[in-house]
Amino acid sequence: MNTAILAFLFDCIIGDPNTKFHPVALIGRLISALEHFLYRPQDSDARKFASGAILVLLVLLISYEAAAAIVMASYHIPFPWATEVVSALLVSFTISPKSLAKAGKAIYARLVMDDLAGARQRVGWIVGRETQNLDAGEVTRATIETIAENTNDGIIAPLFFFAIGGAPLAVFYRAANTMDSMIGYKNDKYLYFGRAAARLDDVLGYIPARITGLLFLVSAGFLGFDARNALRMLRRDAKKHPSPNGGCCEAPMAGALHIRLGGYNTYFGKQYFRAYMGEPLRPLAAPQIMESIRMMYTATILFLICGTIVFQIMGR
């Protein structure tokens, strides 16, 4: 796990470089190119599903093999630490604690300055729902929900797959998650074409999401939040989430902070209701964004500590 710790430190120091050559950006461009080639609006639903599945297989294969080739090439660098550093850099590109915290802090800053328009714009950069009509409480809710879910999707899950299969498997997961975020929508265009990507992301995220939920329980205890209520909400409300994994992250976060997540969201002009998680013991307010960021960082550090202990016991 030394490589994972180094990756986390790289992210804390460097963050995600804003460049078109970022691996996740390259994966996104690959997905877009393959979508342009494979998607045909006139195709039958079955053919759209098959085309989407082919896209998934191609993206996963290319992403994994490219990462594996980079790691293999690093063996030829005449320094004993080169492969570990290269692997750590690759893994650091698959995790995003600094970017997630930066986005949350920017929204928090707009809210405390009563710049609701700026807060709406900022939260619109990190969520899929429409944000132009959200009030301050709904902006806070959207931000916390994103931080909770992305603690799994953008941090714990990539580190989990690195732990079991090295940097190429972390990139493999990140590619799958990126496909879900780009084509895994339940709208007219992607309902069938993006179904394979959405289902794969659910399967890959199943175990990491439950680890994230447990880490949030422990984090709540360390930070002085309500760990007992977090456990109660995890048991009671996690299954209400439309995603098989999202509730495992959002429910304990809501319980720990004594807030209620879920409610009405608007996507592509249509309003949908997401089941409530947690109880509104506190009104949604900007300071809770900072509390959720502390939960995110604490859960990440706990995962790295626990992983290091497990690897020591296993002699790896």
Secondary structure, DSSP 4 states (H G I P E B T S, - for coil): -HHHHHHHHHHHHH----STTSHHHHHHHHHHHHHHHH--TTS-HHHHHHHHHHHHHHHHHHHHHHHHHHHHHHTTSSSTTHHHHHHHHHHHHH--HHHHHHHHHHHHHHHHTT-HHHHHHHHHTT-SS--TT--HHHHHHHHHHHHHHHHIIIIIHHHHHHHHHHHHHHHHHHHHHHHHHHH---STTHHHHTHHHHHHHHHHHHHHHHHHHHHHHHHHHHHTS-HHHHHHHHHHHGGGSSSTTHHHHHHHHHHHHT-EEEEEEEETTEEEEEEEEE--SS---THHHHHHHHHHHHHHHHHHHHHHHHHHHHT-
